[in-house]
Amino acid sequence: MRTIEARVRLPDGASPIGQYRRYYAFSKDNPDLVEAVFERGGRPAKMWLNWDELPIIVDGGCRVIWLKFHVRTKKLESVSCG
């Protein structure tokens, strides 16, 4: 989590990272990939989940952010508003 959060640059229109609930899980199909969902609202927190427990949230703005992080290369593969 710390590595990902230190490297992530949130999209334009997003709030500061501390305002999001942050859910992390290793990808179901690739153990070298972490998938994350950041959700603004509620009490900010961060937690590891099983992949199938990641919330599925659809939002037109940056209230929700989806990201993918490659563990071995320590690079963000994608970051986008939901």
Order of alpha helices (4+ residues) and beta strands (2+ residues): alpha-beta-beta-beta-beta-beta
